[in-house]
Amino acid sequence: FSKESANQMGAILTLVEPVVVINKLGTSFFDMALTQTVYNQSLKATAGDSDRAQTLSSHFLLIQSVLSSVAAMLSIIPLSRMADRHGPKVFLVASQMGSVLGMFTLVIFMYCEVPLEFLYLGSLLHGLSGGGPMFWAGVAALASLSSEQGKRTLKLNIVDFCFGVAGVVGGLLSGYLYQMGPSILLLTAILVSVVALLYSVFALTDSRRSLSESEPLLAESENGKTMDRVSVGMLMSTMVLFMLGMVGAENVLQLYVLKPPLSWDSIWAGYGRAATSTMYLSSFIGVLGLFKVLGDTALTLLGIVSNCTGMAIMAFTVESWVYFLARGIMMFACVPMPTLRAMLSKNLHPQQYGRVFGLLQLVLAVTDLLSNVFFTSIYPLTLGWFSGFCFLLSCAISYISAIPIMYVNLSIKDNSKSSFGGFFSDHAELFILFSSYRSGRDLRLGSI
């Protein structure tokens, strides 16, 4: 082979996009199988009472989320040390191995007479292997290391775009596969996930263009510039409040659509998942088209308003078309988190990213857990009088997240000549745009 051909082959083997696409397809299929199985078992246990079934399902998903999140937090330190020695591919391989093992617990449940609580073992295995947070940490690291500095923004945006496309396809197909048989959907999910794991192990390479082989991935600065602690704290507060209001409500939504008045079957639930994943695509296009016009702060506020308005409409959804209307209004709901991360980077020296974003990762993991506990605990209490109350509460909490970002913007305007639209306008630092943290289940925007 010529040197040029070898270089082209090396570029292909460092691509993380196939891992993202194949893994997302597998997890989309599995999430559909798990949700439908849990809800159907709850219906049997309650003799067809949908409200009681919703309560049981909500309780199950709450415990599952707690186990997975706590286990994932425990695994962050040992996996990070392994990644420092062996490269970020460790994150991908470990998390996908745990995911496949967790899927097999659902197989055992389907073919053996074991209680529903046996599925908690799958959540525990997935969490101990790193779960979603470590998978996406590995994806972001490999995408950055395999790209040149000037092309890093494009690389990471393409990764997120591929994730959204895979989510749409997976959501559409999962409903039809479930109609063919729950076991067919589950076995397809395992097969696809195994393919993603094998690709990560044997085909994906750890190409470090930005760091030397002896240099740890996340270096700390001893003499880097002093960060703006107030701005950093306010930006983190915005992310925490936005996630607190959004993640738990998205988890509740996957149960809400299964009960009357919507009473969706697996096919309609698949359409809902596809509509949710489409928000990644519309947010990506929105950022590309509006960034130069609006700037980071205005884009973030647009995303917050988009998400909150859609959630408010979702609270009064009694027909399927209203659900999809709300999802359409939420077209920019995925903009705030990655844009806030990019804004946060403007207040840090590059060598402070490891320490600060590591802290942020832990804070967001705790926020994800608290959000799930909060909303899945409240939802059963509202079934008797107004089951959409959780979505109005989500809207209110997420709107509060606009206060810290507006404070930061006003502070910047007072201390510089920056305009609202030009806040943090040097978009070269957007190399982490759309590589935002996705909690235990892809920020749960990939749920329903």
C-alpha positions in Angstrom: 0.0 0.0 0.0 1.1 3.6 -0.6 1.7 6.0 2.2 -1.4 7.9 1.2 -3.5 4.8 1.3 -2.2 3.9 4.7 -3.1 7.4 6.0 -6.6 7.1 4.6 -7.0 3.6 6.2 -5.7 5.1 9.5 -8.3 7.9 9.3 -11.1 5.4 8.8 -10.0 3.3 11.7 -10.0 6.2 14.1 -13.6 7.1 13.3 -15.9 7.0 16.3 -19.1 7.8 14.3 -19.8 4.1 13.6 -19.6 3.3 17.3 -22.0 6.0 18.1 -24.5 5.0 15.4 -24.4 1.2 16.1 -24.5 1.7 19.8 -27.4 4.1 19.6 -29.4 1.6 17.5 -28.8 -1.1 20.0 -29.8 1.0 23.0 -32.9 2.3 21.2 -34.1 -1.3 20.7 -33.3 -2.3 24.2 -34.9 0.7 25.8 -38.1 -0.1 23.9 -38.0 -3.7 25.0 -37.4 -2.9 28.6 -40.0 -0.2 28.9 -42.7 -2.3 27.3 -41.8 -5.4 29.3 -41.9 -3.5 32.6 -45.2 -1.8 31.9 -46.9 -5.0 30.6 -45.7 -6.9 33.7 -47.1 -4.1 35.9 -50.4 -4.3 34.1 -50.6 -8.0 34.8 -49.8 -7.5 38.5 -52.5 -4.8 38.8 -55.2 -6.7 36.8 -55.2 -4.1 34.0 -55.4 -1.0 36.3 -53.4 1.6 34.3 -52.9 4.0 37.1 -51.6 1.4 39.5 -49.5 0.0 36.7 -48.0 3.5 36.1 -47.2 3.7 39.8 -45.4 0.3 39.8 -43.5 1.1 36.6 -42.5 4.5 37.9 -41.2 2.9 41.1 -39.3 0.3 39.2 -37.6 2.9 36.9 -36.8 5.0 39.9 -34.9 2.2 41.7 -33.2 1.2 38.4 -32.1 4.8 37.8 -30.7 5.1 41.3 -28.7 1.9 41.1 -27.3 2.7 37.7 -26.3 6.3 38.6 -24.7 5.5 41.9 -22.8 2.6 40.4 -21.6 4.8 37.5 -20.3 7.4 40.0 -18.4 4.7 41.9 -16.7 3.6 38.6 -15.6 7.0 37.4 -12.3 7.1 39.4 -11.0 3.6 38.6 -12.0 3.8 34.9 -10.3 7.2 34.6 -7.1 5.8 36.0 -7.2 3.0 33.5 -7.9 5.4 30.7 -4.8 7.5 31.7 -2.7 4.4 31.2 -4.3 2.7 28.3 -6.2 5.5 26.4 -9.9 6.6 26.3 -10.9 3.5 24.4 -11.2 1.9 27.8 -14.3 4.0 28.4 -16.0 2.7 25.3 -15.1 -1.0 25.8 -15.9 -1.2 29.5 -19.3 0.7 29.2 -20.4 -1.4 26.2 -19.5 -4.7 27.9 -21.6 -3.7 30.8 -24.4 -2.7 28.5 -24.4 -6.1 26.8 -24.3 -8.0 30.1 -27.2 -5.9 31.3 -29.2 -6.8 28.2 -28.8 -10.5 29.0 -30.6 -10.0 32.3 -33.7 -9.1 30.3 -33.2 -12.3 28.2 -33.1 -14.4 31.4 -36.2 -12.6 32.7 -38.1 -13.4 29.5 -37.2 -17.1 29.4 -37.0 -18.0 33.0 -39.3 -17.5 35.9 -37.6 -14.8 37.8 -39.1 -11.7 39.5 -39.0 -8.3 37.8 -36.5 -7.1 40.4 -33.9 -9.4 38.8 -33.6 -6.6 36.1 -32.0 -4.4 38.7 -28.9 -6.6 38.3 -28.6 -5.4 34.7 -28.7 -1.7 35.8 -26.0 -2.4 38.4 -23.7 -4.1 35.8 -24.2 -1.3 33.3 -23.5 1.3 36.0 -20.4 -0.4 37.4 -18.9 -0.5 33.9 -19.2 3.2 33.5 -22.7 3.5 31.9 -23.6 6.3 29.6 -21.4 9.0 31.1 -18.2 7.0 30.5 -19.3 6.0 27.1 -19.7 9.6 26.0 -16.5 10.7 27.7 -14.7 8.1 25.6 -16.4 9.2 22.4 -15.6 12.9 23.0 -12.0 12.1 23.9 -11.4 9.9 20.9 -13.1 12.3 18.5 -10.8 15.1 19.8 -7.7 13.1 19.7 -8.3 11.8 16.2 -8.9 15.3 14.8 -6.8 18.4 14.1 -7.3 21.4 16.3 -8.9 23.4 13.5 -11.3 20.7 12.6 -12.3 19.6 16.1 -15.6 21.6 16.1 -16.7 20.0 12.9 -15.7 16.5 14.1 -17.7 16.7 17.4 -20.7 18.2 15.7 -20.7 15.4 13.1 -20.6 12.9 16.0 -23.7 14.4 17.6 -25.5 14.6 14.2 -24.8 10.8 13.7 -26.3 10.2 17.2 -29.5 12.0 16.2 -29.9 10.2 12.9 -29.3 6.8 14.6 -31.9 7.7 17.3 -34.5 8.5 14.6 -33.9 5.3 12.8 -33.8 3.2 16.0 -37.0 4.8 17.3 -38.9 4.1 14.1 -37.7 0.5 13.8 -38.0 -0.5 17.4 -41.8 -0.3 17.5 -42.2 -2.5 14.4 -39.7 -5.0 15.7 -41.6 -5.2 19.0 -44.8 -6.0 17.1 -42.9 -8.9 15.5 -42.1 -10.2 19.0 -40.5 -8.8 22.1 -37.8 -11.5 21.9 -36.9 -10.5 18.3 -36.5 -6.9 19.4 -34.3 -7.8 22.4 -32.1 -10.3 20.4 -31.7 -7.7 17.7 -30.6 -5.1 20.3 -28.0 -7.5 21.7 -26.7 -8.4 18.3 -26.3 -4.8 17.3 -24.7 -3.9 20.6 -22.2 -6.8 20.3 -21.2 -5.5 16.8 -20.5 -2.0 18.3 -18.4 -3.6 21.0 -16.4 -5.7 18.6 -15.8 -2.6 16.4 -14.5 -0.7 19.5 -12.2 -3.6 20.5 -10.7 -4.6 17.1 -11.2 -1.7 14.7 -11.1 1.5 16.6 -7.6 2.9 17.3 -6.4 5.4 19.9 -4.8 8.1 17.8 -3.3 10.9 20.0 -2.6 13.8 17.8 -3.0 16.4 20.5 -1.1 14.8 23.4 2.1 12.7 23.6 1.8 9.0 24.6 3.2 9.7 28.0 0.9 12.6 28.8 -2.3 11.9 30.7 -5.5 12.8 28.9 -6.7 15.2 31.5 -3.8 17.4 32.6 -4.0 20.0 35.3 -2.3 23.4 35.2 -0.1 24.7 38.0 0.3 28.1 36.6 -2.6 28.5 34.2 -4.7 31.7 34.2 -7.1 32.3 37.0 -10.6 31.3 36.1 -13.6 33.7 36.6 -15.1 31.8 39.5 -18.3 33.8 39.6 -19.0 33.1 35.9 -18.0 29.5 36.2 -20.3 29.0 39.2 -23.2 30.7 37.4 -22.8 28.7 34.2 -22.7 25.5 36.2 -25.8 26.6 38.1 -27.6 27.1 34.8 -26.6 23.6 33.6 -27.7 22.0 36.9 -31.1 23.8 37.0 -31.8 23.0 33.4 -31.0 19.3 33.8 -32.9 19.1 37.1 -36.0 20.2 35.4 -35.6 18.3 32.2 -34.2 14.8 32.8 -36.7 13.5 35.3 -39.6 14.8 33.3 -38.4 13.0 30.2 -38.3 9.8 32.1 -41.8 10.3 33.3 -42.9 11.0 29.8 -42.1 7.5 28.6 -44.8 6.2 31.0 -47.2 9.0 30.5 -47.8 8.1 26.8 -48.6 4.5 27.6 -51.6 5.3 29.7 -55.0 6.8 28.7 -55.8 9.1 27.0 -52.9 8.4 24.6 -52.5 4.6 25.3 -49.7 4.3 22.8 -48.6 0.8 21.6 -45.0 0.0 20.7 -45.3 1.5 17.2 -46.5 4.9 18.4 -43.9 4.8 21.2 -41.3 4.3 18.5 -42.6 7.3 16.6 -42.3 9.3 19.9 -38.6 8.2 20.3 -37.9 9.2 16.8 -39.4 12.6 17.3 -37.3 13.1 20.4 -34.1 12.1 18.6 -35.0 14.6 15.8 -34.5 17.4 18.3 -30.7 16.6 18.2 -30.8 17.2 14.4 -32.9 20.4 14.6 -30.7 21.8 17.4 -27.6 21.0 15.4 -29.0 22.8 12.4 -30.1 25.7 14.5 -26.7 26.2 16.0 -25.0 26.2 12.6 -27.5 28.7 11.2 -28.0 31.1 14.2 -24.8 31.2 16.1 -23.3 34.1 14.2 -26.6 36.0 14.5 -27.4 35.4 18.1 -24.3 34.2 20.0 -24.0 31.8 22.8 -26.1 33.5 25.4 -29.1 34.1 23.2 -28.9 30.6 21.8 -29.0 29.2 25.3 -32.0 31.3 26.2 -33.7 30.2 22.9 -33.1 26.6 23.8 -34.5 27.1 27.4 -37.6 28.8 26.0 -38.1 26.1 23.4 -37.8 23.3 25.9 -40.0 24.9 28.5 -42.8 25.9 26.1 -42.9 22.4 24.7 -43.1 20.9 28.2 -45.9 23.2 29.1 -47.9 22.0 26.1 -47.0 18.4 26.9 -48.8 18.8 30.3 -52.1 19.1 28.4 -51.6 16.4 25.8 -54.7 14.3 25.3 -54.2 13.5 21.6 -51.1 12.2 19.8 -50.9 15.2 17.5 -50.5 17.5 20.5 -47.5 15.5 21.6 -45.8 15.9 18.3 -46.7 19.6 18.2 -44.9 20.0 21.5 -41.9 18.1 20.3 -41.8 20.4 17.2 -41.7 23.4 19.5 -38.9 21.8 21.5 -36.8 21.8 18.3 -34.0 23.7 20.1 -34.2 21.9 23.4 -30.8 20.2 22.9 -29.0 23.5 22.4 -28.4 24.8 26.0 -26.2 22.0 27.5 -23.4 21.9 24.8 -23.5 25.6 24.3 -23.1 26.2 28.1 -20.1 23.9 28.1 -18.6 25.9 25.3 -19.2 29.1 27.2 -17.7 27.6 30.3 -14.5 26.8 28.4 -14.1 30.5 27.7 -13.5 31.1 31.4 -10.8 28.4 31.8 -7.3 27.8 30.7 -7.2 24.7 28.5 -5.2 22.8 31.1 -8.0 23.4 33.7 -10.5 21.6 31.6 -9.7 18.2 33.2 -10.3 19.4 36.8 -13.3 21.7 36.2 -15.1 19.4 33.7 -14.4 16.4 35.9 -16.1 18.2 38.7 -18.9 19.2 36.4 -19.4 15.6 35.3 -19.8 14.5 38.9 -22.2 17.4 39.7 -24.4 16.6 36.7 -24.4 12.9 37.6 -25.8 13.7 41.0 -28.3 16.2 39.4 -29.5 13.5 37.1 -30.1 11.1 40.0 -31.9 13.8 42.1 -34.1 14.8 39.1 -35.1 11.2 38.5 -35.9 10.6 42.2 -37.8 13.9 42.4 -40.1 13.5 39.4 -40.7 9.7 39.6 -41.7 10.2 43.2 -44.1 13.0 42.4 -45.7 11.5 39.3 -47.6 8.7 41.0 -49.1 11.2 43.5 -50.6 13.3 40.6 -52.3 10.5 38.6 -55.6 10.9 40.4 -56.0 14.7 39.7 -53.6 16.0 37.0 -51.0 13.6 35.6 -49.4 16.4 33.5 -48.4 18.4 36.6 -44.8 17.0 36.4 -44.4 18.7 33.0 -45.5 22.1 34.3 -43.1 21.7 37.2 -40.3 20.8 34.8 -41.2 23.9 32.8 -40.9 26.1 35.9 -37.6 24.7 37.1 -36.0 25.0 33.7 -37.1 28.6 33.3 -35.3 29.4 36.5 -32.1 28.2 34.8 -32.3 31.4 32.7 -31.5 33.6 35.7 -27.8 32.7 36.2 -27.0 33.0 32.5 -28.6 36.4 32.2 -26.7 37.5 35.3 -23.4 36.4 33.6 -24.4 38.3 30.4 -25.2 41.5 32.3 -21.9 41.3 34.2 -20.0 40.9 30.9 -21.8 43.8 29.4 -20.9 46.0 32.4 -17.2 45.1 32.2 -16.6 45.0 28.5 -17.8 46.3 25.2 -19.3 42.9 24.3 -22.9 42.9 23.0 -25.6 40.4 23.8 -25.2 38.6 20.6 -21.4 38.6 20.7 -21.0 37.2 24.1 -18.1 34.8 24.1 -18.0 35.3 20.3 -14.8 33.6 19.5 -16.3 30.3 18.4 -13.0 28.6 17.9 -13.5 27.4 21.5 -16.6 25.5 20.5 -14.7 22.3 20.2 -16.8 20.7 22.9 -20.1 21.9 21.3 -22.6 19.1 21.1 -20.4 16.7 23.0 -22.4 17.5 26.2 -22.9 15.1 29.1 -25.6 12.5 28.6 -26.8 10.9 31.8 -27.5 7.3 32.4 -29.8 7.1 29.4 -28.5 9.7 27.0 -29.8 12.6 28.9 -33.1 10.8 28.5 -33.8 12.9 25.5 -33.5 9.7 23.6 -36.3 8.0 25.5 -39.7 8.9 24.2 
